[in-house]
Amino acid sequence: MTAPRRILLTGASSGLGREMARHLAGPGVAFLLCGRRADALKAVATELRDAGATVETALVDLTDVAAAQDWVDTCAVQPVDLAILNAGMFDGRGRDGALESPMRAAVQVETNLTAPVTLGLRLADHMRDAGQGTILFISSLGAFSAHADAPSYSASKAGLTAFARALREDLAPDGVRVAIAHPGHIETPQTEVHRGPLPGIMPAARAAKVILSGLARGRSEIDFPGHLRWGLRFQSLLPWRMQARINRGLRFWVDDGPGDGKGK
Ligand SMILES: NC(=O)c1ccc[n+]([C@@H]2O[C@H](COP(=O)([O-])OP(=O)(O)OC[C@H]3O[C@@H](n4cnc5c(N)ncnc54)[C@H](OP(=O)(O)O)[C@@H]3O)[C@@H](O)[C@H]2O)c1
């Protein structure tokens, strides 16, 4: 794969998105970045410009489907070589033992599934017209392990993986490539609120490198760490009660600070 020059990236203001941008930055690279936090996005943009890239930023709440579509259309006035749909959020059982409320689950599904699905479809149109481009979806190993403490997160990531695989098949004859990353736990603000075991957790810079070097090598699915991926493959063959028994050692809750009452 030749080095992408025009790169659209959602969720660039922190964590994995910021590290992927750092990894890709250099002279001749044009970034199209979005996030909701102006200060954080501005700081990333300054750093990337210092590394020689050009950067356009947009403050977009991706749960606003119309605004997100407008942003993509603006970005695609020139062909986008690589679109990384990375933005996401994590919610689950709270300190009080209750699962997230239906409203919080809805926001999670809008952010992790509806947004990348609708953006992916729009980008597919633009890239099909251009006859080139790559879309990289950031899913999660959570797509392969439904977890009792995070049902809507599990569902959003499983749904995203199914969508991306279907889109990949549809776009392949048009010269547009779709890749999916399924990372395990990464040191980002997302895991800072996770209260429970985090097996195989790795720094965000390392995760970014694994994803982008896998993409550069032409891989369609980039799943890591390998031991967890293979463990989940094996686990998925077991009856659900045995799967639940294994998951018992990995129970967690999500810390929203004092007074957290997600079930309310
Ligand atoms: N950390 C992990 O262990 C892990 C594991 C597997 C997969 N992942 C996935 O990796 C991706 C990046 O997560 P991260 O760990 O780097 O978390 P993070 O540091 O919390 O970053 C999330 C990013 O998404 C953006 N975002 C969230 N909601 C948004 C919205 N409604 N509109 C626009 N932007 C929004 C945030 O930007 P603003 O706040 O500025 O809007 C931020 O830049 C997510 O899809 C996550 O599910 C993470």
The ligand as an SDF file (V2000), in Angstrom:
LIG
                    3D

 48 52  0  0  0  0  0  0  0  0999 V2000
   -9.2250    1.9580   24.8240 N   0  0  0  0  0  0  0  0  0  0  0  0
   -9.5140    0.6930   24.5960 C   0  0  0  0  0  0  0  0  0  0  0  0
   -9.2200   -0.2040   25.4260 O   0  0  0  0  0  0  0  0  0  0  0  0
  -10.1920    0.2960   23.3130 C   0  0  0  0  0  0  0  0  0  0  0  0
  -10.2600   -1.0660   22.9990 C   0  0  0  0  0  0  0  0  0  0  0  0
  -10.8800   -1.4550   21.8200 C   0  0  0  0  0  0  0  0  0  0  0  0
  -11.4140   -0.5010   20.9630 C   0  0  0  0  0  0  0  0  0  0  0  0
  -11.3350    0.8090   21.2930 N   0  0  0  0  0  0  0  0  0  0  0  0
  -11.9410    1.7880   20.3800 C   0  0  0  0  0  0  0  0  0  0  0  0
  -10.9720    2.7220   19.9670 O   0  0  0  0  0  0  0  0  0  0  0  0
  -11.6310    3.9400   19.6010 C   0  0  0  0  0  0  0  0  0  0  0  0
  -10.9320    5.1240   20.2570 C   0  0  0  0  0  0  0  0  0  0  0  0
  -11.1510    5.0450   21.6610 O   0  0  0  0  0  0  0  0  0  0  0  0
  -10.0700    5.5140   22.7530 P   0  0  0  0  0  0  0  0  0  0  0  0
   -9.7820    4.3620   23.6020 O   0  0  0  0  0  0  0  0  0  0  0  0
   -8.9650    6.2390   22.0970 O   0  0  0  0  0  0  0  0  0  0  0  0
  -10.9960    6.4810   23.6290 O   0  0  0  0  0  0  0  0  0  0  0  0
  -10.9330    8.0590   23.8810 P   0  0  0  0  0  0  0  0  0  0  0  0
   -9.5490    8.4780   24.2460 O   0  0  0  0  0  0  0  0  0  0  0  0
  -12.0490    8.3120   24.8150 O   0  0  0  0  0  0  0  0  0  0  0  0
  -11.2490    8.6890   22.4500 O   0  0  0  0  0  0  0  0  0  0  0  0
  -12.5160    8.7100   21.9080 C   0  0  0  0  0  0  0  0  0  0  0  0
  -12.5150    9.7190   20.7620 C   0  0  0  0  0  0  0  0  0  0  0  0
  -13.8100    9.6900   20.1370 O   0  0  0  0  0  0  0  0  0  0  0  0
  -14.3020   11.0130   20.0580 C   0  0  0  0  0  0  0  0  0  0  0  0
  -15.7640   11.0070   20.1820 N   0  0  0  0  0  0  0  0  0  0  0  0
  -16.5070   10.3380   21.0930 C   0  0  0  0  0  0  0  0  0  0  0  0
  -17.8100   10.6000   20.9260 N   0  0  0  0  0  0  0  0  0  0  0  0
  -17.8910   11.4620   19.8800 C   0  0  0  0  0  0  0  0  0  0  0  0
  -18.9680   12.1140   19.2300 C   0  0  0  0  0  0  0  0  0  0  0  0
  -20.2580   11.9590   19.6300 N   0  0  0  0  0  0  0  0  0  0  0  0
  -18.7000   12.9350   18.1900 N   0  0  0  0  0  0  0  0  0  0  0  0
  -17.4220   13.1390   17.7970 C   0  0  0  0  0  0  0  0  0  0  0  0
  -16.3590   12.5380   18.3650 N   0  0  0  0  0  0  0  0  0  0  0  0
  -16.5930   11.7170   19.4030 C   0  0  0  0  0  0  0  0  0  0  0  0
  -13.6280   11.7720   21.2100 C   0  0  0  0  0  0  0  0  0  0  0  0
  -13.5100   13.1380   20.8760 O   0  0  0  0  0  0  0  0  0  0  0  0
  -14.2360   14.3240   21.6730 P   0  0  0  0  0  0  0  0  0  0  0  0
  -14.3550   13.9220   23.0850 O   0  0  0  0  0  0  0  0  0  0  0  0
  -13.3590   15.5020   21.4130 O   0  0  0  0  0  0  0  0  0  0  0  0
  -15.5410   14.4470   20.9770 O   0  0  0  0  0  0  0  0  0  0  0  0
  -12.2460   11.1280   21.2380 C   0  0  0  0  0  0  0  0  0  0  0  0
  -11.3710   11.7680   20.3430 O   0  0  0  0  0  0  0  0  0  0  0  0
  -13.1000    3.7800   20.0230 C   0  0  0  0  0  0  0  0  0  0  0  0
  -13.8990    3.4040   18.9310 O   0  0  0  0  0  0  0  0  0  0  0  0
  -13.0170    2.6330   21.0250 C   0  0  0  0  0  0  0  0  0  0  0  0
  -14.2440    1.9290   21.1680 O   0  0  0  0  0  0  0  0  0  0  0  0
  -10.7260    1.2430   22.4390 C   0  0  0  0  0  0  0  0  0  0  0  0
  1  2  1  0
  2  3  2  0
  2  4  1  0
  4  5  1  0
  4 48  2  0
  5  6  2  0
  6  7  1  0
  7  8  2  0
  8  9  1  0
  8 48  1  0
  9 10  1  0
  9 46  1  0
 10 11  1  0
 11 12  1  0
 11 44  1  0
 12 13  1  0
 13 14  1  0
 14 15  2  0
 14 16  1  0
 14 17  1  0
 17 18  1  0
 18 19  2  0
 18 20  1  0
 18 21  1  0
 21 22  1  0
 22 23  1  0
 23 24  1  0
 23 42  1  0
 24 25  1  0
 25 26  1  0
 25 36  1  0
 26 27  1  0
 26 35  1  0
 27 28  2  0
 28 29  1  0
 29 30  1  0
 29 35  2  0
 30 31  1  0
 30 32  2  0
 32 33  1  0
 33 34  2  0
 34 35  1  0
 36 37  1  0
 36 42  1  0
 37 38  1  0
 38 39  2  0
 38 40  1  0
 38 41  1  0
 42 43  1  0
 44 45  1  0
 44 46  1  0
 46 47  1  0
M  CHG  2   8   1  16  -1
M  END
$$$$
